[in-house]
Amino acid sequence: MRLRFSYRHLYYFWVVAKEGGMAKGAARLGVAVQTVSAQVHELEQSLGHALLKPAGRGLVLTDAGVAAMRQADEIFRLGEVLPALVRDAATSPSVRLAVGISDGLPKLAVHRLMAPVLREPRLRLVCHEGEFDDLLADLALHRLDVVLADRPAPPNPNLKLYSHLLATSPIAWYAAPSLRAAARRGFPRSLAEVPVLLPTEHGALRARLDLWFEQHDITPRVVGEFEDSALLETFAAGGLGAFPAPELEHPALVAGSRVNRIGPCTGVDEHFYAIGTEKKVAHALVQRLLGVE
């Protein structure tokens, strides 16, 4: 990317705006007033707008100057922490991986799928949970290295993304011990009698579950819908209702007998995708996650 202005010009403008005048800005910078004035003028010419205007004995920002100052504040705030970041990176080397996790994904299953990455001794893992479209936007802006989701990225000629199927897991029904007997009696018809917890329509799994109910002529007694799978499982463990979960989570779900498996949700699977950008230099840990090292 080729810039039309120098960061030195921007810095001189920033100092002048902070000090409220050319003379004060020059004194802080330790240079001649003429030098500062020339640098600020060159910045204004590069941007095509006046950034400062006279006000009494000093200067104030124009509307364009306010916008430029806002960005300059952010740029130089980041610049102030750069030495510390570089020092920390040099003295404590780590491998940073920024992962976006779609809010409907089962968290225990995500943990298992990321096992190859978690073995990295120098790992610095940064996880962001959010809505699918928001995560893809952050991925496109390179704020994330990879996104884990329950669906592939939609075709978009403006975004060079790939979708890699990490795993497919059958779905089963689970319930707390207090509901186990009633939920198992006449399963799966029992799901019309016992309270049921479901993911919201926000997730890809919900449509497959609705179709499964329709195929089995079951009208479930839904008492709760959750976007966050961890929250759903927490309420289910408290006895609020039976719930569907990937069998990939089974060992962790039944540990400690917080919930029991009721029966299979035959024909319904949960899909787990890793979505990344087509970079010339691929992130080593993303490659490990995909199993293509």
N, C-alpha and C positions, 0 to 999 in steps of 0.2 A: 504494500500500500504506500503510495507516494503522498506525503503531506504537503500542503500549500503554504505552511508556515513553520517557523522554528519554535521548538519548545522554550528556547531562551527568550524569544519575543513574548510568548505566553507567560513566562515566569516574571518578566519585567512588568507586564501589564498587571499581573496578580498582586505583586508587591505594591505597585502604585495605587491600585484600588484599595488595598488593605490600609495603606498609609494616608490616603485621601489627597494626594498631590504628587507632582513630579519631583519637587525638591526633597520632600520627605522620603519618597521612594528611592531617590538617588542616594540620599544619605544612608539609608539602610543597606543598600546594595554596595555602597562604597565606590560609585562611579559618577561620572559627570552627568549633570542634568540633561545636557544635549544628547548624550548617548542613550539615556533612558527614553527621552522623548522620541528619538529616531526609531528605537526598537518598537515602541508602542505604535507609532505611526505605520511602520512596516506590517505589524500584525493586523491593524485595521484595514490596510490596503489588501492584504492577503484574504481577509474574510469578507471584504466588500461592505463593511458597515462601521460607523463610528461607535466606539465602545465607551468613551468617556466624554463628558461635556463640562464646561465651566459652571461653577456654582459658588458665588462669592469669591473668596480667595483660594478655593480649592477646586477639586474635581469630583463629579459624581458619575455613577454608571448610567448609561442609556439603557433602553429596554434590551437591545442586543448585548450590551455589556453585562447586564444581569444574567442573561443566559450563558454567556462566555464565562463569567465568574463562577457560576454554579458548577460548570464542568471543570474549571481550573481548580476549584477547591477539592473536588474529588480526585483529580489527577495528582495533585501535589500531596494530598493526604496519603494516597497510596505510595507515592514516592518516599515519604517520610518513613514508612515501615519497611521499604525494600531492603535496606542494609541488614535489618534484624532477620528478615526472612531468608536472605542469602546466607547469613552467618549460621542460622539454625539448620539450614539445609546442608551446609558444608560440614558442620560438626556432628549432626545427627541425621545421616542420610536415610531416607525412607522412600518407599514406593507408594505414591498417592493414587488411590482409585476412587473416583467420584461416581457413585451408582444412584440412578433414579429408580425407585420402586413404586410401581403402580399401586394406588391405595387399596385396591381390592385383592391383591395377591396374598395368599396365606403366608404369614411371616415364617413359620416353622419350616415350610417347604423351601422358601427362599434361602434360609440359612443352610439347608442341606445342599441345595444346588450350588451354593457359593463355596462349598468345602474346598475345591481345588485352589481357590484364591486365598482362603483363610490360612493356608499352610505357609504363605509367604512370611518369613520372619521379620522383614522390614516393612510390612504393610502398614499404611496409614489409610484406613477406610473411612470415606465420607459418604453417608447415605442420606438421600433426600426422598421423602415420600410425597406423592402428589397425584394429581389427575393426569391421565394418559397424555392428553394433548399438550398440557403444560410441560410435561417432562420431555416430550419430543421437541418442543421449542427450545428448551434448555440444551438438549443434545445437539441440535442444529447450530446453536451459538457456542458450542464447545465448553459449556459450563459443566457438562456431564461427560463421562467416558463411555457409559453404557446405560441402557434402560432395561429393566426387567418388567415384563408385562404379560398379560393373559391373552394377548392377540398380537399379530404382526403389525408393523407400521403400514398405514394405508399408502397406496401409490401416490407419489407427489413428484412431479418432474423438477421442482425447485429444490428438493431435499434429496441428497444422495445417501440414503439409509439402506441398511440391510437388516433382515430379520432372521435370526437363527433359532430354530426350535431346540431348546435345551432338554425338555422332558415332557412326557405326557403321563398323567396319573389318573387311574380310575377314581371315581367319587364313591364314597360310602357314607352311610348315615350313622351319626353318633348321638349319644345323650348322656346326661348325668345319671349316676346310679339311682336316683329317686324316680327317674322316668323309664329306666331300663325295661322293667317287666311290661309296662303298658305299651311301650313302643315296639317291643318284640312280638307282642301278641297280635297275630294276624298281619305282620309286616308284609308288604308296604301299606296295606289298607289302614293300618293303625295311624298313619300320618294325617288322616282326616280327623282323628280323634284327639291325639296328643298335641300340645302346642309345638309349633315349628318356627325356627329362626332361619332366615334366608339372606343371602347377599342382595343388595339393591340391584336395580336394572342398570346401574352404572357399570357393572362388571359383565364380562362376556359369558360367565358361567350361568347367570340368571336365566337367560333365554333357553339354554339347554335344560335347565331344571324345570322350567315352566312346560316345555314340550314333554318332558318325562312324566310329569303329573297328568298332563292331558292324555298321553298314551295309556296310562294306567287308570284313567277315569277317577282320579283322586282330586278332591278339592281340599288342599291343606288348610289347617287352622293356623294361619300365620299370625304370630303375636309380636314379631320384631323383624326389622330389616336393617342391615348394617352395611355401610361402605367399607369399613375397616374390618378385616377378617380377624385380627387379634381381639378386637372388642367383641365381635360376635362370639368367638370361642370363650371369652371370659364370662359373658352372660350365660352361655350354654352350660359351662361348668358349674355355674351357680344354680342350675336347675330350671332356667327360664323356658327352655324348649329343646327339642331335637334339632340337629343341624347337619348339613352336608359338609364334607371336608375331603381333600385328596388323600388317598391311601398312602401317599408319600409322607404324610405327616403322622401316620398311625403310631409308630413307636413313641414319639413325643407326646401325642394326644393321650394315650392310655397310660403313660407313666404316672404312677401314684394313684391310679384308679379314679382320676378326676372325672373322666368320661369313659363310656364303653361303646364298642362298635355294635350297632343295631343290625345292619344289613347292607347289602350292596345297592348302589344306584346304577343298576345295570345299563350300559350303553352311554353313560354320561362321563366324560373325561374333562380334566382341567389341563390346559396347555400352558407351558411356560416358555416365553420367548426372551432372547437377549437381542436388543436392537442397538446397533451402533452406526457410526458414520464411516463412509468409505475413505479413510485417510491413507495417504501414501505411507506413513509410518504408523503402524498399528501399535496400540498399547499392549505391552507384554502380558499384563494380567488379564486383559480382555481376551487375548488369544488363549490364555490358559483356561479361562472360564468356558470358552467355546470348544476346548479340547483340540486346538489346532496349532499347538506350539511347534 
